[in-house]
Amino acid sequence: YGSRNVFLVASTREGEEALLLDALAAQPLGPALVVMVPRHPQRFAEVARLFERRGIAFARRSDSAQVPSGCAYMLGDSLGEMASYYASCDVALIGGSLLPYGAQNLIEACAAGVPVLIGPSTYNFAQAAAEAVQCGAGLSVESAAQAVAEARRLLADDEGRKHMSAAGLAFCAAHR
């Protein structure tokens, strides 16, 4: 993605994308690229329509083309590439956690050394989420607006991201 920072919104569930797009409209991330990856492939077209209805220019991963420098959004409409998305991002929000879905697995992001943001709904991974936050690998957020604010702060804080990255790697190593 060039020299831009990347905010990955990983494994989103229905309703979360709209909340995040509203929050991002209110608090743009500047030159950063937002990569939004729906959890279920049958929702790829739905999320693309959401971008289109809002007049948001976006690139599709499935097009296998370089993201234009002026494009702020990419739709991760591909399968089997979550590890690559994590390897390419600077901060990740774990989907399924902003609304009462119980969250998706944050351990994969921590294992990749990615600073993690996780919303209030974590019942599927409650212990892992609590431990990741406690050790400094993740930050708990209460809303999409707070997630975007924390992403913006972290994208501007190289040292903070390095600390969270190291904490995530240590967290995973301790639980192998």
Secondary structure, 3 states (H helix, E strand, C coil): CCCCCEEEEEEECCCHHHHHHHHHHHCCCCCCEEEEEECCHHHHHHHHHHHHHCCCCCEEHHHCCCCCCCCCEEECCCCCCHHHHHHCCCEEEECCCCCCCCCCCCHHHHHCCCCEEECCCCHHHHHHHHHHHHHCCEEECCCHHHHHHHHHHHHCCHHHHHHHHHHHHHHHHHCC
